[in-house]
Amino acid sequence: MKSSEVDKFEQETGKNSIWKGNITKNFQKWEEGKKIYSREKERISFYLDAKEKIEWKEFIDQNLQFKNFSQLIRKVVRVFINNPSSILQTRFSITDHDFYYFIHQIKEELTLIKGNAELIIQERNLTLQDSLSKKLDLIIDSCRAIETKINDIDQVNDYDILIVDDKEETIRLLIEFYKSYDIQCKGVLYASEAIKELERVQPKVLLLDIMLVDMNGIELYDLIRKNHKYDPIKIYIITAFPRDTLKKQLGDRSVEGSFFKPFNFSELETIVTLFEN
């Protein structure tokens, strides 16, 4: 028959006081006044490479309150428990100026490298040595592999406006303008990138430039409007063309509106009303 002490122990800890006819060690510790945890301790392992070990050593040299990983982990866990929402809501924004500029600079350099390699093969195909030809093929394949990795990084999973313009400066300006209204944007330089984006994400608004590198903006408009799943997307033209020229380019095509460079920001604000609840 269980004693009151045994019942108290089991109620407090959720553990057995007797196992296979023997008094458990946890019960003995409890009787001695030692703390018994109701949950088993979780074992956490960290694996650091050589570079991270050096960085960790530099960190603890400057932050003496953290002499080991356990102290750092306890501190981080306490911060998270006290304010979990702030940590959970923290996210990296693709619209950051430096990151956006860096990504597209890499893309431009890769385009030059790959393009020149392809031109050499095309123009000198008959006179190239086999070993040199293989090296150029390797360069092209490597560029394509890097482009794929960059495209995987350079993605926003959800946004409100897709901007298609061949000028990075214009894209950055529009992103920052609408960011001030808490409207998320994504910008691409090429029509081909825009098509891939629309296959992945369907924004509410498309800001489309007429002069693009790989395709005329009107041609891209026609491709989009041929696919009825994109019907809900509102298309606005952004251009440096005069109004009369744009009118001739559009013909009988219907757009939600047009913004002429240099932009009048009061006109750009008309899009903001689309996102007001």
Sequence and secondary structure as in RCSB ss.txt:
>XXXX:A:sequence
MKSSEVDKFEQETGKNSIWKGNITKNFQKWEEGKKIYSREKERISFYLDAKEKIEWKEFIDQNLQFKNFSQLIRK
VVRVFINNPSSILQTRFSITDHDFYYFIHQIKEELTLIKGNAELIIQERNLTLQDSLSKKLDLIIDSCRAIETKI
NDIDQVNDYDILIVDDKEETIRLLIEFYKSYDIQCKGVLYASEAIKELERVQPKVLLLDIMLVDMNGIELYDLIR
KNHKYDPIKIYIITAFPRDTLKKQLGDRSVEGSFFKPFNFSELETIVTLFEN
>XXXX:A:secstr
   HHHHHHHHHH S SEETTEE HHHHHHHTT    SS          HHHHHHHHHHHHH TT  SHHHHHHH
HHHHHHH HHHHHT    TT HHHHHHHHHHHHHHHHHHHHHHHHHHHSTTTS HHHHHHHHHHHHHHHHHHHHH
HHHS  SS SEEEE S HHHHHHHHHHHHTTT  EEEESSHHHHHHHHHH   SEEEEES  SSS HHHHHHHHH
HSGGGTTSEEEEEESS HHHHHHHHTT   SEEEESS  HHHHGGGGGGG  
